[in-house]
Amino acid sequence: EDTYYRWFEMIAEMNANTVRVYKIQPPSFYSALYRYNESHTDKLYLIQGADFSDHLMFSEENILEPNIMQELMNDTHDLIDALHGKQLVMDFANDELHCYCHNVSEYVLGYILGVEWDEIYVEYICQINPSITGYTGEYLYCDENANGFEVFLAQWGNEVLRYEDTRYKQKKMISFCN
């Protein structure tokens, strides 16, 4: 935590005010961010990435299958809960319990969903889902010309917005990684 805190001080000394991370960080990262912002008038903000696992990208799994989509949504809910200081995670590999207990949500500007998508994966999702076009959610939509991968991104983004709004009464900016 002290290392992260020191980094935040150096970032602020550079006159930067925003940090981007690609995926959920250890609880000590968010604790340090919380502690930094509580003790400084010039806050540091966060653009939080939501990871997409390599095992899905380099498999033949169809992300638009309900059970696979639910797994991704559950992971994303866990991320949002962690940012709101309401998440416990068991690290079975190291036999450790991690507590995300600092609410840093007011410092989160938005989410970037996904990774640098492999073009073969994008094409694969479009080819195995030719009948999936268009999507209308509560917060995001894409028209009838959208392909299956664009529908997936709209559904994922819509769920992020819906979950955080419903559970925490907050809305953040959404972006998708290219």
C-alpha positions as CSV (number, residue, x, y, z in Angstrom):
1,E,0.0,0.0,0.0
2,D,2.8,2.4,0.8
3,T,4.4,1.8,-2.6
4,Y,1.1,2.7,-4.3
5,Y,0.7,5.7,-2.1
6,R,4.2,6.9,-3.1
7,W,3.4,6.4,-6.7
8,F,0.2,8.4,-6.4
9,E,2.2,11.2,-4.9
10,M,4.7,11.1,-7.8
11,I,1.8,11.0,-10.3
12,A,0.3,14.1,-8.7
13,E,3.7,15.8,-8.7
14,M,3.7,15.4,-12.5
15,N,0.4,17.4,-12.6
16,A,-1.5,14.3,-13.7
17,N,-4.9,13.7,-12.1
18,T,-6.0,10.4,-13.6
19,V,-4.8,6.8,-13.5
20,R,-5.9,4.0,-15.8
21,V,-5.7,0.4,-14.8
22,Y,-6.5,-2.5,-17.1
23,K,-8.1,-4.8,-14.5
24,I,-9.0,-5.1,-10.8
25,Q,-6.0,-4.3,-8.7
26,P,-5.1,-5.7,-5.2
27,P,-7.0,-4.2,-2.3
28,S,-3.9,-2.2,-1.3
29,F,-4.1,-0.2,-4.5
30,Y,-7.6,1.0,-3.7
31,S,-6.7,1.6,0.0
32,A,-3.8,3.7,-1.1
33,L,-6.0,5.7,-3.5
34,Y,-8.5,6.2,-0.8
35,R,-5.9,7.3,1.7
36,Y,-4.3,9.6,-0.8
37,N,-7.5,11.3,-1.7
38,E,-8.6,11.7,1.9
39,S,-5.4,13.6,2.7
40,H,-5.1,15.8,-0.5
41,T,-7.4,18.5,-1.9
42,D,-6.3,17.8,-5.5
43,K,-7.8,14.3,-6.0
44,L,-6.5,11.5,-8.2
45,Y,-9.2,9.9,-10.4
46,L,-9.4,6.4,-11.8
47,I,-10.4,4.9,-15.1
48,Q,-11.0,1.3,-14.3
49,G,-10.6,-1.5,-16.8
50,A,-12.8,-4.5,-16.8
51,D,-10.8,-7.5,-17.9
52,F,-11.8,-10.1,-20.4
53,S,-10.1,-13.4,-19.8
54,D,-7.7,-14.9,-22.3
55,H,-9.2,-18.3,-21.8
56,L,-12.4,-17.0,-23.4
57,M,-10.7,-15.1,-26.2
58,F,-8.6,-18.0,-27.3
59,S,-11.2,-20.7,-27.0
60,E,-14.2,-21.7,-29.1
61,E,-16.6,-20.5,-26.4
62,N,-19.4,-18.3,-27.6
63,I,-19.5,-15.2,-25.4
64,L,-23.2,-14.7,-26.3
65,E,-24.2,-18.0,-24.7
66,P,-26.1,-17.1,-21.5
67,N,-24.0,-19.1,-19.1
68,I,-20.7,-17.6,-20.5
69,M,-22.2,-14.1,-20.5
70,Q,-23.4,-14.5,-16.9
71,E,-19.8,-15.5,-15.8
72,L,-18.5,-12.3,-17.3
73,M,-21.3,-10.2,-15.7
74,N,-20.6,-11.8,-12.3
75,D,-17.0,-10.9,-12.6
76,T,-17.9,-7.3,-13.6
77,H,-20.4,-7.1,-10.6
78,D,-17.5,-8.2,-8.3
79,L,-15.3,-5.4,-9.8
80,I,-18.0,-2.8,-9.2
81,D,-18.6,-4.0,-5.7
82,A,-14.9,-3.8,-5.0
83,L,-14.8,-0.2,-6.1
84,H,-17.6,0.5,-3.7
85,G,-15.8,-1.1,-0.8
86,K,-18.1,-4.1,-0.6
87,Q,-16.2,-7.2,-1.8
88,L,-14.4,-10.1,-0.3
89,V,-12.3,-12.3,-2.5
90,M,-10.8,-15.6,-1.6
91,D,-7.4,-16.2,-3.2
92,F,-7.3,-20.0,-3.1
93,A,-3.9,-20.3,-4.7
94,N,-2.3,-18.3,-1.8
95,D,-4.9,-19.2,0.9
96,E,-5.7,-15.5,1.5
97,L,-8.8,-13.5,1.9
98,H,-8.7,-10.1,0.3
99,C,-11.0,-7.3,1.6
100,Y,-12.0,-4.5,-0.7
101,C,-13.2,-2.3,2.1
102,H,-12.5,1.3,0.9
103,N,-15.2,3.0,-1.2
104,V,-13.3,4.7,-4.0
105,S,-16.3,4.9,-6.4
106,E,-16.5,8.7,-6.2
107,Y,-13.0,8.8,-7.8
108,V,-13.9,6.4,-10.6
109,L,-14.5,8.4,-13.8
110,G,-15.5,5.5,-15.9
111,Y,-14.9,2.0,-17.1
112,I,-13.1,0.6,-20.1
113,L,-14.5,-2.8,-21.0
114,G,-12.4,-5.5,-22.5
115,V,-9.0,-5.8,-23.9
116,E,-7.3,-5.3,-27.2
117,W,-9.6,-7.6,-29.0
118,D,-8.1,-10.2,-31.3
119,E,-9.6,-9.6,-34.8
120,I,-9.9,-13.4,-35.4
121,Y,-12.0,-13.6,-32.2
122,V,-14.2,-10.7,-33.2
123,E,-14.8,-12.3,-36.6
124,Y,-15.4,-15.7,-35.0
125,I,-18.1,-14.3,-32.7
126,C,-19.8,-12.5,-35.7
127,Q,-19.7,-15.7,-37.8
128,I,-21.2,-18.0,-35.1
129,N,-23.9,-15.5,-34.3
130,P,-25.2,-14.3,-37.7
131,S,-28.8,-14.0,-36.5
132,I,-27.9,-11.7,-33.6
133,T,-28.3,-8.1,-34.7
134,G,-29.4,-5.1,-32.8
135,Y,-29.9,-4.7,-29.1
136,T,-31.9,-2.3,-26.9
137,G,-31.0,-2.1,-23.3
138,E,-32.0,0.4,-20.6
139,Y,-28.9,2.4,-21.0
140,L,-27.2,1.3,-24.3
141,Y,-28.4,0.1,-27.6
142,C,-27.1,-0.7,-31.1
143,D,-29.3,-0.7,-34.2
144,E,-30.3,-3.6,-36.4
145,N,-27.1,-3.3,-38.5
146,A,-24.9,-4.2,-35.5
147,N,-23.1,-7.5,-35.6
148,G,-22.9,-10.1,-32.8
149,F,-19.8,-8.7,-31.3
150,E,-21.2,-5.2,-31.2
151,V,-24.3,-6.6,-29.5
152,F,-22.1,-8.3,-27.0
153,L,-20.3,-5.0,-26.2
154,A,-23.6,-3.2,-25.8
155,Q,-25.0,-5.8,-23.5
156,W,-21.9,-5.8,-21.3
157,G,-21.9,-2.0,-21.1
158,N,-25.6,-1.9,-20.4
159,E,-25.2,-4.3,-17.6
160,V,-22.3,-2.3,-16.0
161,L,-24.5,0.8,-16.1
162,R,-27.6,-1.0,-14.9
163,Y,-25.9,-2.8,-12.0
164,E,-24.1,0.3,-10.6
165,D,-27.2,2.5,-11.0
166,T,-29.5,-0.1,-9.4
167,R,-27.2,-1.1,-6.6
168,Y,-25.3,2.2,-5.9
169,K,-27.3,4.9,-7.6
170,Q,-24.3,6.0,-9.6
171,K,-23.6,6.1,-13.4
172,K,-20.1,6.4,-14.9
173,M,-18.8,6.8,-18.4
174,I,-18.3,3.6,-20.4
175,S,-15.8,2.9,-23.1
176,F,-14.8,-0.2,-25.0
177,C,-11.2,-1.2,-25.7
178,N,-10.5,-1.4,-29.4
